[in-house]
C-alpha cells in the first residue's frame, strides 16, 4: 500500500479519496487528528469541512460515551484493523440527535519501516437494511402469533355455544338470587315499619301518661295546700295545748268540749291503760267506731291496733312525758267491716299532773290517706314513664318558651352528648343543631305553637367533642288560660343507629345498581359483536371478545355474591382475591368497550408488566376512571392511559382533555355521595368512593389532578407485590 501511494502524487491521492462515494476519513497520531475527510463522511457526521485538522473527539463531541474513540485509539496502539457491521451510532445531524446503523472499518496503515502511518476509516450507512431486517422479523412474529390466535379461536369458538348456554343459566341463577335479596329487603322494610309504629304508640302513651301526671300533679298541689293549712291549724292547736297543759288536769272535760265540733279528730286517753275518756265525732269517724268506744281501753275498743306500732308509741309517750309527732303514719283500721291501711298526721301530747307525771294523753289527728295515695300514684306513674323512656332510650324535656330554660332528663342530655352536670337550655340546643338544619327546626317549633299540633322532626346534631349524630324530637306546646304558649314538653331519641341502618340499605341498593351496570354493559357489547362475527370463525377479534365476556361475567358473579353477603359483613373491609397478571393487558381490556362502541381515541402507554393484586377490583377502578372520562369530558375524544413503574410500585393514570374540575371540588371527589357541580344528576356519587376503598385495601394511594380548560388526570399507585 505504501509503495502504491509513493507512485502517485499526494494531490491525486487526495482527489481520489475526496471524490469517492464511500464515506472515508484518515486520522494520524495518537491524538487521532483528522487529516482527510470526504463529503460522504461529513454527511454522516452532520459536520462541515472545518473539522479538518481537529482531533476526532473534539470534532464530534457527541461521540463521548460511545465506543468509537476508544476503538480508534486501540487500532493506533496495536496496529490491528477493526471491522464491524450493523453497529448503532448516535450523531447530531442538523441540530437533532439521531441514531443510525453502519458497517465500518478502521484500517491501520504502516510505512516501509512497519510503523503506524495513519488510520483509514471507511463507513457505509446500513440503517435502512437494519430496519428492513427488524420489520421482517416483526412481521414473522406477527404471523406466528396470528396463526396461534387463529388456532385458539377455532378451539374456543367450538365451545362458545356451551359457554353461552352456561351463561344463560348463570344469569337465571343471578336473577333468582336478586329476587331473594329483594324479598329480604321487603321483610326488613316491614320490620322497620313495625318499629316505627311501636315508637308512635310509645310516644302516644307517653303523652297520655304525661297528661295524667299533669292532672295528678295539679291535684297533689291542691291537696298539699290543704294539708299545709291543716298542719298550720294543728300547730296552732298544739300551741294552745301547751299553754293549757298546766290547767288541764282539773278542767279536761271543759277543754275537750271545746274541740267537740272541730273538724280535727281529738281524743283523750287516760291512765296507763289508755282508756278513751273522750273522743269527738271526727275521731270516732276516723277510727270507724261509735260512741260506745268511750270509757273503754284503746286496744279493747280498737282491737285491730294490736300488733301495730301505735300502742308502743303511746306507751313511750306516757312513760317519757314527751310529745310525739307523726307524719303520714300508716295505721290499719276496720271501717264498715273492712280492714284497710290509712295514713295520718297526728300529735300525741302528754298531760302532766302536779307531780310531773303523765296522767293523760291528748290525741289530735288528721287523715292524709288521699294525699299519700295521690303522691304514690304520681310516683308509680313516674316510674312507669321512666321505665318506658329508658326502654326506648327516650329523653324528656320541658322548655320554658319565654326564658329559654329547659328541664332535661339525664337521657335527654345523653342524647345530645352533654355532661349530666351541665345545664342544657334552648340556645345550647340550637347551637348543637347542624347549621343546615337550624332554620327547619325553628320553623317547625313555630308551626307547632301556632297550630297547637304535635312537633315531630328529625335532624343532625354535633356533640361537644365533634361527632355527628341524628336525633328525633317530639313535643307539644302548653298554653295559659289566655291561649298564650308557655311551655313545650316532649321527648328526644338518638336515632343515629337507625339512620346508619337506612344508609346501609341505601348503599346496598346503590352499590348493586352502580357496580353491576359496567360489567353488564361490557358483556352486552361484547356478545353483540360476537353475534355479528359468528360466521367468521377465523376473525382475529373472536378470542379477545370471548375472553372479555367471560371476565366480565366473573366480575358480575363475584359482585352479586358480595352484595348478598353485605348484610353479614358490615365492617367496611373489602375481601381481595389476589392473583398474578399482566396489568398492561387489563388496561387494554378495561378501555376496549369505549374505543369500539363510543368512537373514542384510546391511547395506551404501557409495557407488559406482571403484578400481584385483585385483578377484578383493579379492573373496576380503571373502568370507572375511563367511564368517568367519557361521561364528564364528552368533547375530549382522546383518552390516554399510562403505566409507570416507581421503585416497587406502579402508577396508573387516565387523562382526558375535557373542561377540567374546579379546585374547590378536588378534595371531595372521593367522598361518599359527593357530586360536584358538573356531576350533579349524572350518578350516585359512589364510583370514586368505591374506587378509593379498593385502592386503600391494596395499601395504595389514589388521587386526581386537574386544570380547568385543560383536562383531568385520575391516578392510583399500588405495590407490585404484597
FILOVO-352644 format. One record per residue (C-alpha): residue number from 0; x, y, z; residue in three letters. Coordinates in pm, whole numbers. Example, Ala and Ser with C-alpha at 12.3 -4.5 7.8 and 13.67 -1.06 7.14 Angstrom:
% residues 2
n,xx,yy,zz,res
0,1230,-450,780,ALA
1,1367,-106,714,SER
This chain:
% residues 722
n,xx,yy,zz,res
0,0,0,0,UNK
1,286,239,87,UNK
2,451,153,-244,UNK
3,133,224,-430,UNK
4,95,562,-262,UNK
5,450,656,-343,UNK
6,392,612,-716,UNK
7,115,872,-716,UNK
8,120,1244,-639,UNK
9,-24,1346,-298,UNK
10,-283,1569,-462,UNK
11,-402,1291,-692,UNK
12,-450,1058,-397,UNK
13,-647,1322,-206,UNK
14,-868,1388,-506,UNK
15,-948,1019,-541,UNK
16,-1042,983,-175,UNK
17,-1246,1305,-171,UNK
18,-1445,1209,-482,UNK
19,-1521,858,-353,UNK
20,-1890,786,-279,UNK
21,-1782,571,16,UNK
22,-1755,764,342,UNK
23,-1382,796,408,UNK
24,-1162,967,667,UNK
25,-791,950,760,UNK
26,-656,1003,1116,UNK
27,-291,1041,1224,UNK
28,-115,1032,1558,UNK
29,-230,917,1895,UNK
30,-445,1234,1913,UNK
31,-637,1100,1611,UNK
32,-604,1420,1411,UNK
33,-837,1433,1111,UNK
34,-604,1467,809,UNK
35,-870,1400,548,UNK
36,-1248,1351,535,UNK
37,-1465,1339,224,UNK
38,-1819,1474,180,UNK
39,-1982,1138,228,UNK
40,-1827,1107,577,UNK
41,-1914,1472,660,UNK
42,-2280,1395,570,UNK
43,-2280,1100,810,UNK
44,-2121,1307,1087,UNK
45,-2350,1606,1018,UNK
46,-2040,1832,1018,UNK
47,-1869,2081,783,UNK
48,-1520,2067,626,UNK
49,-1391,2290,905,UNK
50,-1327,1974,1108,UNK
51,-1008,1917,904,UNK
52,-709,1927,1135,UNK
53,-918,1879,1452,UNK
54,-892,1590,1691,UNK
55,-1160,1326,1635,UNK
56,-1316,1364,1981,UNK
57,-1319,1747,1950,UNK
58,-1471,1745,1603,UNK
59,-1751,1505,1705,UNK
60,-1819,1570,2079,UNK
61,-2133,1353,2081,UNK
62,-1904,1050,2045,UNK
63,-1822,1088,2413,UNK
64,-1966,790,2596,UNK
65,-1978,585,2273,UNK
66,-1709,321,2196,UNK
67,-1567,462,1869,UNK
68,-1293,690,2006,UNK
69,-1150,411,2222,UNK
70,-1164,170,1926,UNK
71,-961,412,1710,UNK
72,-703,457,1985,UNK
73,-679,79,2022,UNK
74,-615,41,1644,UNK
75,-336,304,1660,UNK
76,-174,136,1961,UNK
77,-191,-220,1828,UNK
78,-181,-167,1452,UNK
79,-469,-416,1417,UNK
80,-752,-338,1178,UNK
81,-1109,-333,1329,UNK
82,-1425,-413,1131,UNK
83,-1792,-411,1240,UNK
84,-2139,-440,1085,UNK
85,-2491,-319,1181,UNK
86,-2341,-100,1456,UNK
87,-2558,183,1604,UNK
88,-2407,532,1639,UNK
89,-2579,845,1774,UNK
90,-2480,1170,1598,UNK
91,-2607,1526,1599,UNK
92,-2740,1589,1246,UNK
93,-2898,1926,1169,UNK
94,-2929,2004,1540,UNK
95,-3105,1676,1632,UNK
96,-2958,1365,1793,UNK
97,-3015,1071,1562,UNK
98,-2922,703,1592,UNK
99,-2823,523,1267,UNK
100,-2660,189,1186,UNK
101,-2325,141,997,UNK
102,-2082,-114,851,UNK
103,-1734,35,908,UNK
104,-1361,-42,903,UNK
105,-1076,116,1099,UNK
106,-774,5,882,UNK
107,-419,52,1019,UNK
108,-172,189,752,UNK
109,202,133,818,UNK
110,507,286,650,UNK
111,801,93,498,UNK
112,956,54,844,UNK
113,639,-101,990,UNK
114,550,198,1199,UNK
115,194,333,1217,UNK
116,144,593,944,UNK
117,-235,662,963,UNK
118,-579,505,1014,UNK
119,-809,476,715,UNK
120,-1175,494,823,UNK
121,-1441,380,574,UNK
122,-1814,355,659,UNK
123,-2144,262,495,UNK
124,-2488,367,631,UNK
125,-2698,47,659,UNK
126,-2987,193,865,UNK
127,-3244,102,600,UNK
128,-3110,-254,584,UNK
129,-3130,-295,964,UNK
130,-3482,-151,970,UNK
131,-3583,-390,692,UNK
132,-3450,-688,888,UNK
133,-3632,-572,1206,UNK
134,-3954,-528,1011,UNK
135,-3917,-869,856,UNK
136,-3861,-1031,1196,UNK
137,-4162,-841,1342,UNK
138,-4380,-949,1051,UNK
139,-4272,-1308,1101,UNK
140,-4353,-1283,1476,UNK
141,-4692,-1132,1398,UNK
142,-4762,-1406,1151,UNK
143,-4665,-1671,1407,UNK
144,-4883,-1502,1672,UNK
145,-5174,-1472,1427,UNK
146,-5150,-1840,1341,UNK
147,-5152,-1922,1714,UNK
148,-5452,-1696,1775,UNK
149,-5639,-1849,1481,UNK
150,-5582,-2195,1627,UNK
151,-5708,-2075,1968,UNK
152,-6006,-1902,1802,UNK
153,-6115,-2223,1634,UNK
154,-6083,-2414,1963,UNK
155,-6266,-2150,2170,UNK
156,-6542,-2080,1918,UNK
157,-6606,-2453,1907,UNK
158,-6713,-2436,2274,UNK
159,-6886,-2096,2252,UNK
160,-7236,-2244,2234,UNK
161,-7171,-2440,2554,UNK
162,-7036,-2129,2727,UNK
163,-7336,-1918,2622,UNK
164,-7574,-2187,2748,UNK
165,-7395,-2188,3084,UNK
166,-7401,-1809,3078,UNK
167,-7781,-1807,3042,UNK
168,-7811,-2049,3334,UNK
169,-7588,-1824,3547,UNK
170,-7800,-1523,3451,UNK
171,-8112,-1710,3561,UNK
172,-7950,-1802,3894,UNK
173,-7842,-1441,3942,UNK
174,-8198,-1320,3881,UNK
175,-8329,-1567,4138,UNK
176,-8070,-1453,4395,UNK
177,-8157,-1087,4331,UNK
178,-8527,-1169,4371,UNK
179,-8443,-1332,4704,UNK
180,-8247,-1022,4804,UNK
181,-8547,-802,4715,UNK
182,-8771,-1020,4930,UNK
183,-8527,-985,5221,UNK
184,-8527,-609,5176,UNK
185,-8908,-608,5175,UNK
186,-8907,-803,5502,UNK
187,-8656,-559,5651,UNK
188,-8876,-266,5544,UNK
189,-9179,-428,5707,UNK
190,-8981,-477,6030,UNK
191,-8867,-115,6014,UNK
192,-9229,-1,5961,UNK
193,-9342,-207,6261,UNK
194,-9068,-47,6471,UNK
195,-9191,296,6369,UNK
196,-9548,204,6461,UNK
197,-9430,83,6803,UNK
198,-9243,409,6852,UNK
199,-9554,605,6756,UNK
200,-9762,406,7006,UNK
201,-9498,460,7274,UNK
202,-9498,833,7205,UNK
203,-9876,843,7232,UNK
204,-9862,651,7561,UNK
205,-9603,898,7684,UNK
206,-9827,1195,7608,UNK
207,-10129,1029,7770,UNK
208,-9921,945,8078,UNK
209,-9787,1298,8081,UNK
210,-10144,1435,8077,UNK
211,-10232,1209,8370,UNK
212,-9921,1322,8554,UNK
213,-10014,1684,8491,UNK
214,-10360,1628,8637,UNK
215,-10220,1427,8930,UNK
216,-9964,1697,8998,UNK
217,-10234,1966,8996,UNK
218,-10442,1755,9236,UNK
219,-10137,1692,9454,UNK
220,-10065,2064,9466,UNK
221,-10423,2127,9577,UNK
222,-10409,1855,9842,UNK
223,-10068,1973,9959,UNK
224,-10208,2323,10002,UNK
225,-10498,2188,10209,UNK
226,-10260,1973,10411,UNK
227,-10037,2271,10471,UNK
228,-10336,2468,10606,UNK
229,-10436,2174,10825,UNK
230,-10085,2138,10959,UNK
231,-10080,2507,11033,UNK
232,-10402,2472,11229,UNK
233,-10266,2165,11409,UNK
234,-9961,2364,11501,UNK
235,-10186,2632,11648,UNK
236,-10378,2372,11842,UNK
237,-10052,2229,11970,UNK
238,-9952,2573,12094,UNK
239,-10291,2611,12263,UNK
240,-10247,2268,12423,UNK
241,-9904,2367,12551,UNK
242,-10048,2681,12708,UNK
243,-10335,2493,12866,UNK
244,-10132,2193,12975,UNK
245,-10082,2315,13332,UNK
246,-10452,2385,13390,UNK
247,-10598,2083,13207,UNK
248,-10578,1845,13499,UNK
249,-10882,1994,13664,UNK
250,-11071,2102,13354,UNK
251,-11007,1833,13094,UNK
252,-11371,1782,13015,UNK
253,-11427,2152,12952,UNK
254,-11118,2170,12727,UNK
255,-11226,1866,12523,UNK
256,-11575,2003,12481,UNK
257,-11410,2299,12313,UNK
258,-11289,2064,12039,UNK
259,-11614,1872,12008,UNK
260,-11722,2037,11684,UNK
261,-11378,2097,11531,UNK
262,-11313,1917,11201,UNK
263,-10995,1777,11352,UNK
264,-11006,1443,11530,UNK
265,-10938,1489,11903,UNK
266,-10940,1231,12183,UNK
267,-10824,1197,12545,UNK
268,-10665,873,12669,UNK
269,-10645,841,13049,UNK
270,-10403,643,13262,UNK
271,-10159,371,13170,UNK
272,-10445,161,13028,UNK
273,-10507,437,12775,UNK
274,-10876,441,12845,UNK
275,-11074,651,12597,UNK
276,-11209,921,12824,UNK
277,-11326,1143,12542,UNK
278,-11332,1141,12161,UNK
279,-11507,1392,11935,UNK
280,-11717,1275,11637,UNK
281,-11428,1336,11393,UNK
282,-11205,1097,11591,UNK
283,-11476,831,11616,UNK
284,-11531,855,11241,UNK
285,-11157,833,11185,UNK
286,-11140,517,11397,UNK
287,-11451,375,11233,UNK
288,-11614,332,11576,UNK
289,-11924,454,11756,UNK
290,-11958,647,12088,UNK
291,-11965,308,12268,UNK
292,-11586,308,12240,UNK
293,-11571,589,12501,UNK
294,-11485,462,12850,UNK
295,-11303,155,12721,UNK
296,-10926,91,12694,UNK
297,-10792,181,12349,UNK
298,-10687,-171,12249,UNK
299,-11022,-310,12366,UNK
300,-11221,-51,12174,UNK
301,-10996,-81,11866,UNK
302,-10859,-436,11875,UNK
303,-10704,-415,11525,UNK
304,-10435,-192,11674,UNK
305,-10283,-493,11849,UNK
306,-9951,-584,11690,UNK
307,-9912,-243,11525,UNK
308,-9664,27,11623,UNK
309,-9922,274,11760,UNK
310,-9968,119,12108,UNK
311,-9589,113,12160,UNK
312,-9561,481,12062,UNK
313,-9842,577,12305,UNK
314,-9679,378,12585,UNK
315,-9349,557,12519,UNK
316,-9524,898,12531,UNK
317,-9697,804,12857,UNK
318,-9378,687,13024,UNK
319,-9147,962,12894,UNK
320,-9385,1257,12913,UNK
321,-9257,1377,12573,UNK
322,-9475,1481,12279,UNK
323,-9469,1266,11964,UNK
324,-9545,1399,11615,UNK
325,-9637,1155,11341,UNK
326,-9639,1233,10968,UNK
327,-9813,1015,10715,UNK
328,-9805,728,10962,UNK
329,-9963,407,10835,UNK
330,-10231,250,11058,UNK
331,-10461,-39,10975,UNK
332,-10825,14,11082,UNK
333,-11154,-162,11030,UNK
334,-11415,65,10876,UNK
335,-11755,-58,10766,UNK
336,-11637,-412,10828,UNK
337,-11329,-385,10601,UNK
338,-10972,-368,10719,UNK
339,-10754,-129,10521,UNK
340,-10442,80,10551,UNK
341,-10480,450,10621,UNK
342,-10233,735,10669,UNK
343,-10245,1009,10935,UNK
344,-10066,1315,11063,UNK
345,-10108,1336,11441,UNK
346,-9983,1470,11773,UNK
347,-9964,1265,12095,UNK
348,-9947,1527,12374,UNK
349,-9896,1407,12737,UNK
350,-10097,1582,13017,UNK
351,-9881,1607,13328,UNK
352,-10011,1610,13690,UNK
353,-9876,1811,13987,UNK
354,-9607,1551,14037,UNK
355,-9489,1598,13676,UNK
356,-9606,1251,13586,UNK
357,-9826,1175,13287,UNK
358,-10194,1144,13371,UNK
359,-10347,1152,13024,UNK
360,-10260,1178,12654,UNK
361,-10440,1407,12409,UNK
362,-10452,1284,12051,UNK
363,-10503,1535,11765,UNK
364,-10508,1371,11421,UNK
365,-10596,1435,11056,UNK
366,-10620,1176,10782,UNK
367,-10392,1223,10479,UNK
368,-10465,891,10307,UNK
369,-10583,1060,9988,UNK
370,-10276,1279,9963,UNK
371,-10043,982,10020,UNK
372,-10233,777,9766,UNK
373,-10213,1059,9508,UNK
374,-9843,1103,9569,UNK
375,-9777,730,9532,UNK
376,-9985,727,9216,UNK
377,-9769,1005,9077,UNK
378,-9454,818,9183,UNK
379,-9578,497,9020,UNK
380,-9668,683,8703,UNK
381,-9329,849,8708,UNK
382,-9166,509,8747,UNK
383,-9370,367,8461,UNK
384,-9283,664,8247,UNK
385,-8917,636,8344,UNK
386,-8915,267,8252,UNK
387,-9080,341,7920,UNK
388,-8838,623,7849,UNK
389,-8535,413,7947,UNK
390,-8655,116,7744,UNK
391,-8681,333,7433,UNK
392,-8382,549,7531,UNK
393,-8615,847,7524,UNK
394,-8506,1165,7694,UNK
395,-8772,1405,7824,UNK
396,-8755,1783,7834,UNK
397,-8965,2082,7936,UNK
398,-8889,2411,7763,UNK
399,-8993,2748,7907,UNK
400,-9072,2940,7588,UNK
401,-9026,3279,7749,UNK
402,-8690,3229,7921,UNK
403,-8547,2952,7701,UNK
404,-8465,2747,8010,UNK
405,-8501,2369,7977,UNK
406,-8552,2095,8231,UNK
407,-8388,1789,8077,UNK
408,-8370,1431,8192,UNK
409,-8034,1256,8205,UNK
410,-8120,1060,7891,UNK
411,-8207,1381,7708,UNK
412,-7864,1525,7787,UNK
413,-7704,1195,7692,UNK
414,-7879,1208,7354,UNK
415,-7710,1544,7290,UNK
416,-7372,1432,7428,UNK
417,-7395,1684,7714,UNK
418,-7244,1607,8058,UNK
419,-7520,1536,8312,UNK
420,-7387,1803,8547,UNK
421,-7414,2080,8285,UNK
422,-7719,2295,8211,UNK
423,-7871,2248,7867,UNK
424,-8105,2527,7755,UNK
425,-8266,2625,7426,UNK
426,-7969,2834,7300,UNK
427,-7743,2535,7368,UNK
428,-7985,2315,7175,UNK
429,-7983,2545,6870,UNK
430,-7604,2561,6881,UNK
431,-7584,2180,6882,UNK
432,-7803,2153,6570,UNK
433,-7606,2138,6244,UNK
434,-7630,2479,6069,UNK
435,-7817,2348,5764,UNK
436,-8098,2214,5991,UNK
437,-8145,2507,6230,UNK
438,-8393,2708,6021,UNK
439,-8604,2396,5960,UNK
440,-8617,2326,6337,UNK
441,-8709,2685,6420,UNK
442,-8995,2688,6169,UNK
443,-9127,2350,6292,UNK
444,-9138,2476,6654,UNK
445,-9318,2797,6549,UNK
446,-9571,2597,6345,UNK
447,-9643,2363,6638,UNK
448,-9702,2659,6873,UNK
449,-9920,2844,6623,UNK
450,-10142,2544,6544,UNK
451,-10129,2355,6878,UNK
452,-10009,2043,6697,UNK
453,-9750,1777,6770,UNK
454,-9395,1880,6686,UNK
455,-9214,1581,6530,UNK
456,-8885,1625,6346,UNK
457,-8551,1456,6274,UNK
458,-8226,1648,6238,UNK
459,-7849,1621,6273,UNK
460,-7659,1747,6577,UNK
461,-7295,1785,6668,UNK
462,-7178,1663,7008,UNK
463,-6933,1879,7202,UNK
464,-6643,1650,7103,UNK
465,-6727,1694,6732,UNK
466,-6904,1371,6634,UNK
467,-7225,1400,6429,UNK
468,-7548,1221,6531,UNK
469,-7911,1203,6426,UNK
470,-8184,1295,6677,UNK
471,-8564,1264,6668,UNK
472,-8761,1512,6877,UNK
473,-9134,1517,6963,UNK
474,-9307,1791,7152,UNK
475,-9639,1963,7223,UNK
476,-9696,2319,7347,UNK
477,-9880,2413,7670,UNK
478,-10085,2731,7700,UNK
479,-10224,2953,7980,UNK
480,-10593,3041,8018,UNK
481,-10548,3327,7770,UNK
482,-10411,3097,7499,UNK
483,-10050,3212,7536,UNK
484,-9794,2937,7479,UNK
485,-9589,2890,7795,UNK
486,-9404,2564,7759,UNK
487,-9306,2292,7517,UNK
488,-9279,1941,7662,UNK
489,-9168,1631,7478,UNK
490,-8914,1359,7424,UNK
491,-8589,1309,7233,UNK
492,-8431,996,7091,UNK
493,-8089,927,6938,UNK
494,-8167,761,6602,UNK
495,-7810,751,6470,UNK
496,-7809,371,6452,UNK
497,-8138,372,6263,UNK
498,-8001,626,6018,UNK
499,-7690,413,5972,UNK
500,-7916,116,5903,UNK
501,-8104,320,5643,UNK
502,-7773,430,5494,UNK
503,-7655,70,5469,UNK
504,-7978,-23,5298,UNK
505,-7939,266,5055,UNK
506,-7577,168,4996,UNK
507,-7688,-187,4923,UNK
508,-7925,-72,4651,UNK
509,-7687,193,4516,UNK
510,-7386,-35,4500,UNK
511,-7593,-308,4336,UNK
512,-7722,-81,4059,UNK
513,-7396,111,4018,UNK
514,-7148,-177,4025,UNK
515,-7349,-420,3809,UNK
516,-7403,-165,3533,UNK
517,-7046,-158,3397,UNK
518,-6976,-534,3362,UNK
519,-7323,-596,3219,UNK
520,-7271,-318,2963,UNK
521,-6933,-459,2862,UNK
522,-7074,-810,2843,UNK
523,-7369,-696,2634,UNK
524,-7146,-509,2389,UNK
525,-6904,-799,2351,UNK
526,-7180,-1050,2296,UNK
527,-7341,-823,2035,UNK
528,-7011,-806,1846,UNK
529,-6974,-1182,1873,UNK
530,-7319,-1216,1716,UNK
531,-7207,-1008,1418,UNK
532,-6893,-1216,1354,UNK
533,-7024,-1557,1450,UNK
534,-6986,-1680,1088,UNK
535,-6623,-1569,1077,UNK
536,-6455,-1842,1272,UNK
537,-6104,-1710,1196,UNK
538,-6176,-1346,1288,UNK
539,-5880,-1210,1492,UNK
540,-6109,-1040,1749,UNK
541,-6301,-1355,1838,UNK
542,-6069,-1488,2111,UNK
543,-6026,-1145,2271,UNK
544,-6401,-1078,2277,UNK
545,-6479,-1416,2430,UNK
546,-6214,-1366,2698,UNK
547,-6354,-1019,2776,UNK
548,-6709,-1159,2800,UNK
549,-6606,-1437,3037,UNK
550,-6401,-1197,3253,UNK
551,-6696,-958,3284,UNK
552,-6925,-1247,3371,UNK
553,-6689,-1350,3652,UNK
554,-6694,-993,3782,UNK
555,-7073,-996,3779,UNK
556,-7095,-1322,3973,UNK
557,-6842,-1207,4233,UNK
558,-7020,-876,4287,UNK
559,-7360,-1044,4322,UNK
560,-7214,-1279,4586,UNK
561,-7069,-984,4776,UNK
562,-7396,-791,4756,UNK
563,-7587,-1085,4901,UNK
564,-7331,-1107,5185,UNK
565,-7335,-733,5251,UNK
566,-7581,-766,5538,UNK
567,-7348,-1011,5715,UNK
568,-7031,-808,5663,UNK
569,-7065,-453,5789,UNK
570,-6707,-384,5896,UNK
571,-6632,-194,5574,UNK
572,-6341,-421,5469,UNK
573,-6319,-541,5108,UNK
574,-6216,-905,5061,UNK
575,-5939,-924,4800,UNK
576,-5862,-1224,4579,UNK
577,-5507,-1158,4456,UNK
578,-5352,-1325,4152,UNK
579,-5055,-1256,3924,UNK
580,-5150,-1095,3591,UNK
581,-5022,-858,3321,UNK
582,-5151,-512,3412,UNK
583,-5099,-379,3056,UNK
584,-5346,-636,2919,UNK
585,-5601,-540,3187,UNK
586,-5569,-171,3090,UNK
587,-5644,-258,2729,UNK
588,-5943,-476,2824,UNK
589,-6093,-207,3051,UNK
590,-6091,55,2773,UNK
591,-6181,-160,2474,UNK
592,-6558,-114,2510,UNK
593,-6521,263,2489,UNK
594,-6289,254,2187,UNK
595,-6504,16,1986,UNK
596,-6854,131,2087,UNK
597,-6809,502,2162,UNK
598,-6567,609,1892,UNK
599,-6307,750,2134,UNK
600,-5935,754,2057,UNK
601,-5786,544,2339,UNK
602,-5408,572,2367,UNK
603,-5235,328,2599,UNK
604,-4872,375,2703,UNK
605,-4783,57,2888,UNK
606,-4518,-212,2864,UNK
607,-4602,-569,2973,UNK
608,-4564,-596,3350,UNK
609,-4671,-868,3595,UNK
610,-4818,-758,3929,UNK
611,-4991,-931,4222,UNK
612,-5333,-779,4303,UNK
613,-5708,-838,4277,UNK
614,-5749,-828,3900,UNK
615,-6128,-778,3908,UNK
616,-6112,-495,4163,UNK
617,-5826,-312,3990,UNK
618,-6012,-350,3661,UNK
619,-6316,-200,3829,UNK
620,-6114,112,3922,UNK
621,-5962,152,3574,UNK
622,-6302,105,3409,UNK
623,-6452,364,3642,UNK
624,-6179,615,3551,UNK
625,-6233,551,3177,UNK
626,-6613,574,3205,UNK
627,-6586,900,3401,UNK
628,-6361,1045,3129,UNK
629,-6627,955,2872,UNK
630,-6915,1080,3088,UNK
631,-6772,1407,3216,UNK
632,-6547,1502,2924,UNK
633,-6759,1404,2619,UNK
634,-6586,1658,2394,UNK
635,-6245,1505,2464,UNK
636,-6227,1230,2206,UNK
637,-5875,1133,2313,UNK
638,-5831,944,2641,UNK
639,-5478,847,2749,UNK
640,-5394,554,2979,UNK
641,-5038,543,3114,UNK
642,-4847,287,3321,UNK
643,-4532,387,3513,UNK
644,-4305,185,3741,UNK
645,-4187,374,4051,UNK
646,-3947,163,4259,UNK
647,-4158,-137,4373,UNK
648,-4488,30,4285,UNK
649,-4686,108,3973,UNK
650,-4876,425,3889,UNK
651,-5174,403,3652,UNK
652,-5333,721,3524,UNK
653,-5629,803,3296,UNK
654,-5621,1150,3139,UNK
655,-5874,1342,2931,UNK
656,-5873,1681,2759,UNK
657,-6211,1795,2894,UNK
658,-6324,2105,3078,UNK
659,-6140,2013,3400,UNK
660,-6254,2019,3764,UNK
661,-6271,2329,3992,UNK
662,-6001,2338,4262,UNK
663,-6254,2353,4547,UNK
664,-6409,2022,4432,UNK
665,-6085,1821,4404,UNK
666,-6053,1742,4781,UNK
667,-6406,1596,4790,UNK
668,-6408,1379,4475,UNK
669,-6354,1051,4661,UNK
670,-6612,1114,4936,UNK
671,-6927,903,4955,UNK
672,-7220,1052,4758,UNK
673,-7019,1358,4656,UNK
674,-7128,1509,4325,UNK
675,-6960,1825,4202,UNK
676,-7132,2100,4012,UNK
677,-7077,1937,3675,UNK
678,-7169,1587,3803,UNK
679,-7497,1651,3981,UNK
680,-7776,1436,3849,UNK
681,-7538,1216,3648,UNK
682,-7478,941,3902,UNK
683,-7500,833,4263,UNK
684,-7162,968,4370,UNK
685,-7037,620,4469,UNK
686,-6797,524,4187,UNK
687,-6491,716,4301,UNK
688,-6566,639,4668,UNK
689,-6572,265,4592,UNK
690,-6253,302,4386,UNK
691,-6077,471,4678,UNK
692,-6180,186,4911,UNK
693,-6042,-72,4665,UNK
694,-5707,109,4638,UNK
695,-5697,158,5018,UNK
696,-5743,-218,5059,UNK
697,-5440,-267,4831,UNK
698,-5233,-40,5063,UNK
699,-5216,217,4784,UNK
700,-5290,582,4710,UNK
701,-5550,745,4483,UNK
702,-5596,1099,4363,UNK
703,-5683,1341,4085,UNK
704,-5510,1637,3920,UNK
705,-5696,1886,3708,UNK
706,-5665,2224,3540,UNK
707,-5981,2396,3425,UNK
708,-5999,2427,3048,UNK
709,-5710,2180,3001,UNK
710,-5828,1844,3133,UNK
711,-5809,1599,3423,UNK
712,-5594,1304,3528,UNK
713,-5717,1040,3772,UNK
714,-5446,812,3910,UNK
715,-5367,544,4165,UNK
716,-5049,383,4299,UNK
717,-5029,26,4433,UNK
718,-4742,-211,4521,UNK
719,-4636,-457,4253,UNK
720,-4646,-741,4510,UNK
721,-4754,-784,4874,UNK
